């Protein structure tokens, strides 16, 4: 019998690549989306479930639907998320709250509904999609970086809490990845910012790096490894900076790391 997996945010980018990859590997994939009616045709191997991770009732209903269809859930991939671009000074508290509501509290809502069943069965795999930005925060992406740093801390604490319960937790950390998530960054509001020239330089770096970045399939393969490894690792960094960022954070003092980040982004 194939293993069942729930992938949040599966309609595009990393989530879509992950759902497709896991389905081709023999998993029974349940993919979540906020707008099932807008899904393109051609994904018959994925069973779509409406879910908004910002709504606790929606999360509970979606998981109940999956359990009714599959009987049990073997794995959870928390991928749903988005990023906002702007300065700490100018991004509103409401915008920052919305960032955390999806990227952090959305993960928490899913975990609270799924974990009891996994723990009772003493079996399960959980993969949280973080970001290397959670370890090396990016200028003018402070809120996104902070939300992913929170996911990082959540993953490590949860792994310790579930030790001995048969449920493993891994953190997959993409760096620069060529996805609609990155390609759709809206810089328009930043043109009116007091930081506009510096933000423009950051934009140019992002635009130059994306064509050379790997596609979301590399992240999907890392998630697959985390779900199938005999002894899943705590972290799976992915992308061209998957070696330099972790090593730099371990070996370099903060002041030097920040200087390198500023130099890279031209700020």
C-alpha positions as CSV (number, residue, x, y, z in Angstrom):
1,X,0.0,0.0,0.0
2,X,1.4,3.4,-0.9
3,X,2.1,5.9,1.8
4,X,-0.2,8.9,2.1
5,X,1.3,12.4,2.2
6,X,-0.3,15.9,2.6
7,X,1.5,18.7,0.8
8,X,0.4,22.2,1.6
9,X,0.6,24.9,-1.0
10,X,0.8,22.3,-3.8
11,X,-0.6,24.3,-6.6
12,X,2.6,26.1,-7.7
13,X,6.4,26.3,-7.2
14,X,8.1,24.0,-4.8
15,X,4.7,22.5,-3.6
16,X,3.7,21.6,-7.1
17,X,7.1,20.1,-7.9
18,X,7.0,18.1,-4.7
19,X,3.5,16.8,-5.2
20,X,4.3,15.7,-8.7
21,X,7.6,14.1,-7.7
22,X,6.1,12.2,-4.8
23,X,3.2,11.0,-6.9
24,X,5.6,9.6,-9.5
25,X,7.6,7.9,-6.7
26,X,4.5,6.0,-5.6
27,X,3.1,8.2,-2.8
28,X,-0.6,8.8,-2.5
29,X,-0.5,12.6,-2.6
30,X,-3.1,15.0,-1.2
31,X,-2.3,18.5,-2.3
32,X,-3.8,21.6,-0.7
33,X,-4.8,24.8,-2.5
34,X,-6.9,27.8,-1.5
35,X,-8.6,27.8,-5.0
36,X,-9.3,24.3,-6.4
37,X,-11.4,25.8,-9.2
38,X,-8.4,27.6,-10.6
39,X,-6.2,24.5,-10.9
40,X,-4.9,23.7,-14.3
41,X,-5.8,20.2,-15.7
42,X,-3.3,17.5,-16.0
43,X,-2.6,16.4,-12.4
44,X,-4.7,13.2,-12.0
45,X,-2.3,11.6,-9.6
46,X,-2.8,14.3,-7.0
47,X,-6.0,14.4,-4.9
48,X,-6.8,18.1,-4.3
49,X,-8.1,19.3,-1.0
50,X,-9.2,22.9,-0.4
51,X,-7.3,24.4,2.6
52,X,-6.4,27.9,3.8
53,X,-3.6,27.5,6.4
54,X,-4.7,30.9,7.9
55,X,-8.0,29.4,8.9
56,X,-8.1,26.7,11.7
57,X,-11.5,25.4,10.7
58,X,-10.3,25.0,7.1
59,X,-7.2,23.1,8.2
60,X,-9.2,20.8,10.4
61,X,-11.8,20.2,7.6
62,X,-9.0,19.4,5.1
63,X,-7.2,16.9,7.3
64,X,-10.5,15.2,8.2
65,X,-11.2,14.9,4.4
66,X,-7.8,13.3,3.9
67,X,-8.2,10.9,6.8
68,X,-11.6,9.9,5.5
69,X,-10.1,9.0,2.2
70,X,-6.8,7.5,3.3
71,X,-7.5,6.2,6.8
72,X,-4.3,7.6,8.1
73,X,-1.7,10.1,7.2
74,X,1.9,8.9,6.9
75,X,3.6,12.2,6.1
76,X,3.1,16.0,6.2
77,X,5.0,18.5,4.1
78,X,4.4,22.1,5.3
79,X,5.3,24.2,2.3
80,X,2.6,26.9,2.0
81,X,4.1,30.4,2.3
82,X,4.8,33.7,0.6
83,X,7.2,36.6,0.9
84,X,6.9,40.4,1.3
85,X,9.6,42.8,0.2
86,X,10.2,46.1,1.9
87,X,12.0,47.8,4.8
88,X,11.4,47.2,8.4
89,X,10.6,50.8,8.8
90,X,7.9,50.9,6.1
91,X,6.2,47.5,6.1
92,X,3.1,47.8,8.2
93,X,2.5,45.7,11.3
94,X,-0.6,44.3,9.6
95,X,1.5,43.1,6.6
96,X,4.1,41.6,8.9
97,X,1.3,39.8,10.9
98,X,0.0,38.4,7.6
99,X,3.4,37.1,6.7
100,X,3.7,35.2,10.0
101,X,0.1,34.1,9.9
102,X,0.8,32.1,6.8
103,X,4.5,31.2,7.1
104,X,4.6,30.3,10.8
105,X,1.1,30.0,12.3
106,X,-0.1,28.2,9.2
107,X,2.5,25.5,9.9
108,X,1.5,25.4,13.5
109,X,-2.2,24.9,12.7
110,X,-1.4,22.0,10.4
111,X,0.9,20.4,13.0
112,X,-1.7,20.6,15.8
113,X,-4.2,18.8,13.7
114,X,-2.0,16.1,12.1
115,X,0.4,15.2,15.0
116,X,-2.0,13.5,17.4
117,X,-2.8,10.8,14.8
118,X,0.9,10.2,14.0
119,X,1.9,10.1,17.6
120,X,-0.9,7.6,18.5
121,X,0.2,5.4,15.6
122,X,3.9,5.9,16.6
123,X,4.6,6.5,12.9
124,X,5.0,9.5,10.7
125,X,7.3,11.9,8.8
126,X,7.1,15.7,9.0
127,X,9.0,18.0,6.7
128,X,8.9,21.8,7.2
129,X,10.0,23.9,4.3
130,X,12.1,26.7,5.8
131,X,14.7,28.9,4.0
132,X,18.4,29.6,4.2
133,X,17.2,33.2,4.8
134,X,16.1,32.0,8.2
135,X,19.8,31.5,9.0
136,X,21.2,34.5,6.9
137,X,18.5,37.2,7.0
138,X,18.2,39.2,3.8
139,X,18.0,43.0,3.6
140,X,14.5,44.3,2.8
141,X,13.2,40.8,3.4
142,X,13.4,40.9,7.2
143,X,9.8,39.8,7.8
144,X,10.1,36.8,5.5
145,X,13.5,35.9,7.0
146,X,12.1,36.2,10.5
147,X,9.2,34.0,9.7
148,X,11.5,31.3,8.4
149,X,13.8,31.6,11.4
150,X,10.7,30.9,13.5
151,X,10.0,27.8,11.4
152,X,13.6,26.7,12.0
153,X,13.3,27.0,15.7
154,X,9.9,25.2,15.6
155,X,11.3,22.3,13.6
156,X,14.2,21.7,16.0
157,X,12.1,22.0,19.2
158,X,9.5,19.7,17.7
159,X,12.0,17.1,16.7
160,X,13.1,16.9,20.3
161,X,9.5,16.7,21.6
162,X,8.7,13.9,19.3
163,X,11.8,11.9,19.9
164,X,10.8,8.4,21.0
165,X,7.3,8.7,19.5
166,X,8.1,7.3,16.1
167,X,7.6,10.6,14.3
168,X,10.6,12.3,12.6
169,X,10.9,16.0,11.8
170,X,13.2,17.5,9.2
171,X,13.7,21.0,7.9
172,X,14.3,21.5,4.2
173,X,16.1,24.9,3.5
174,X,16.0,26.2,0.0
175,X,18.3,28.9,-1.1
176,X,17.9,30.6,-4.5
177,X,15.4,28.6,-6.4
178,X,13.7,29.5,-9.7
179,X,10.0,29.5,-8.9
180,X,7.0,31.7,-9.4
181,X,7.4,32.6,-5.7
182,X,10.6,34.5,-6.5
183,X,9.6,35.6,-10.0
184,X,6.4,37.2,-8.8
185,X,8.1,39.5,-6.1
186,X,6.3,42.9,-6.4
187,X,8.8,45.7,-6.1
188,X,6.4,48.4,-7.2
189,X,5.6,49.9,-3.8
190,X,9.3,50.0,-3.0
191,X,9.8,52.6,-5.8
192,X,8.2,55.2,-3.4
193,X,10.4,54.1,-0.5
194,X,13.0,56.3,1.2
195,X,15.3,53.3,0.6
196,X,14.4,53.1,-3.2
197,X,18.0,53.1,-4.6
198,X,19.1,50.4,-2.3
199,X,16.0,48.3,-2.9
200,X,16.5,48.7,-6.6
201,X,20.0,47.3,-6.3
202,X,18.6,44.3,-4.4
203,X,16.0,43.8,-7.1
204,X,18.8,43.7,-9.8
205,X,20.6,41.1,-7.8
206,X,17.5,39.0,-7.5
207,X,16.7,39.4,-11.2
208,X,20.2,38.4,-12.2
209,X,20.4,35.3,-10.0
210,X,17.0,33.8,-10.9
211,X,17.8,32.6,-14.4
212,X,20.9,30.8,-13.0
213,X,19.1,29.2,-10.1
214,X,17.9,25.6,-10.1
215,X,14.3,24.8,-10.4
216,X,12.0,23.5,-7.7
217,X,12.6,19.9,-8.6
218,X,15.9,20.0,-6.5
219,X,13.8,20.9,-3.5
220,X,11.3,18.2,-4.3
221,X,14.1,15.6,-4.3
222,X,15.4,16.7,-1.0
223,X,11.9,16.5,0.5
224,X,11.6,12.9,-0.9
225,X,14.9,12.0,0.7
226,X,13.7,13.4,4.1
227,X,10.5,11.3,3.8
228,X,12.2,8.0,2.8
229,X,15.6,8.1,4.6
230,X,16.1,5.4,7.2
231,X,17.5,8.0,9.5
232,X,16.2,11.4,8.3
233,X,18.6,14.3,8.8
234,X,17.6,17.4,10.8
235,X,18.4,19.8,8.0
236,X,18.4,19.5,4.2
237,X,19.9,22.7,2.7
238,X,19.2,23.0,-1.0
239,X,20.5,25.1,-3.8
240,X,23.7,26.8,-5.0
241,X,24.2,28.4,-1.5
242,X,23.4,25.2,0.4
243,X,27.1,24.8,1.5
244,X,28.3,28.4,1.8
245,X,25.5,29.8,4.0
246,X,25.5,27.0,6.7
247,X,29.3,27.0,6.8
248,X,29.5,30.8,6.9
249,X,27.1,31.0,9.8
250,X,29.1,28.4,11.7
251,X,32.5,29.8,11.0
252,X,32.2,33.6,10.5
253,X,31.4,36.2,13.1
254,X,28.1,38.1,12.6
255,X,29.7,41.3,11.6
256,X,31.5,39.6,8.7
257,X,28.5,37.7,7.6
258,X,26.5,40.9,7.5
259,X,29.2,42.6,5.5
260,X,29.2,39.8,3.0
261,X,25.4,40.0,2.7
262,X,25.5,43.7,2.1
263,X,28.3,43.3,-0.5
264,X,26.3,40.6,-2.3
265,X,23.2,42.8,-2.5
266,X,25.0,46.0,-3.1
267,X,23.6,47.8,0.0
